[in-house]
Each structure stands twice: as structure tokens, then as C-alpha cells.
Amino acid sequence: MLIYFTLVAVFVFIIVISTVIGYLFHEFSGKLVTSGRIRCIAGMVVSVLVSIIMTKLLLFGIWYYYAAAAVVTAVLYIVLLKYSQSRH
């Protein structure tokens, strides 16, 4: 039972950290890129790549962990962007 809790905790850690890194990349790339769509897409790509790399480093090389982490990270990134845009 403890192994499942640890696995879920690592999975949530990967998703949250990758989403935050992608969002920070989105915010800091504003000085380099003027188009908002390119910034959003680049931030999502960075989020997904970081989640895949972190999944590779922290978990075993099972492919469905990569897919699940990438999808949940992309969804959380979109939610974070929509929330931050609604606050401005």
C-alpha cells in the first residue's frame, strides 16, 4: 500500500513541477517572442518535455507513465494559463 502512495506522490510532484516550469517559461519568453500563441505553445512544449524527462528520471521506463504525465501536465498548464489570463 505504501508503494502506491509513493508512486502517486512522485507522479503528482512531476506534474506540478513541470507545469510550473512551463508556465515560467511562458512568462519569461514574453521579451523574446511577441506572439501570444507561440508563447503558449512553447510553454506547453516545455511542460510536456520536462514531464517526460522527469518521468524518465524518477520512475521506471514504462510508457504509459509518460503518456499520463504528458496529458495531465498539458491539461494543468492550460488551466493555469486560463486562470492567469482571467485574473488580468
Secondary structure, DSSP 8 states (H G I E B T S, - for coil): -HHHHHHHHHHHHHHHHHHHHHHHHHHHGGGT---HHHHHHHHHHHHHHHHHHHHHHHS-S-HHHHHHHHHHHHHHHHHHHHHHHHH-
